[in-house]
Amino acid sequence: MFDLANWHNSETLMLNITNSVLGIVTILLIAWICGEAIYEHVILHKKTNTDQ
């Protein structure tokens, strides 16, 4: 039933590696986008506080 999770099967090894790399890249990109959004929010919040 879970043949794709078998890392010793040479037929599915590249699929598993590709999916793992894509998953890691996706998590990193989401973290980067969220970090940039938080950073921009903080910068804009500081800018509006200093203008008053």
N, C-alpha and C positions, 0 to 999 in steps of 0.2 A: 504494500500500500504506500509506503514512504520510500520509494526507490530513489527519489531525487536527493534525499538526505544522506545517501551512502557515499562518503568521500573516497572510498576505495575502488569504486566503479569508474573505470577510465572513460566510459561513455558520458558520464554526467559530471566529471571533475571540472571541466572548463565552464560548464553552466553554473556550477556552484561557486567557482572562483569569480566569475563575472557578476553573478548576483550579489555576492558578498562585497565586492569592490563598489558596485553601484549603490548598495545600501549604505556603505560607509560614506561615500561621496555625498549622497542625499542628506544624511544626518549632518555632515560638516557644512553643507551649503545652507541648510535650514538654520543651523546655529549661527552661521555668519550673517545671514539676513536678519535674524532676530537681534543679534548683537549690534549691527549697524542701526537698526530701527531704535533700539534703546539708547544708543549713543547719540543719535540725532535728536531724540526727544529730550535728553538731558541737556544737550547744547542749546536747543531752542528755549528750554525752560530757564536756563541760566541767563541767556541773552535777554529774555523778556523781563527777568527780575532786575537786571542791571540797568535797563532803560528807564525804569520808573523812578 
